[in-house]
């Protein structure tokens, strides 16, 4: 049985979900490696494309559900203050200077 990790959603304060820890950590590492650490950052679509090379086939065979996992990790990292949205449309994300890609 896979180990679970509790994640938050910046859009629904106080609500948590339990998800697969291995997939979460793999996507977290990939997303933080892909995002720049200066605003305005990159759009969600740009981030999705930029993180793909950091994902292993073991964790995400044929990139299955990578979009869902990216969104889940994005919302969790926003709730935790690790990444931020630039104040413009479309949504653009960037890593805060203190965030570490490991």
CORNORGI-V420545 format. One line per field, one symbol per residue. phi: phi as a letter, one per 30 degrees, with the letter a starting at -180 (. if undefined). A space follows every 50 residues. Layout:
phi: ???
This chain:
phi: .ddcbcbcbedbeicbbcbddddedddeddddddddcbddibdddddedd deddcddddbehieiddddddddeddddddicbbcddacdebcbddeddc dc
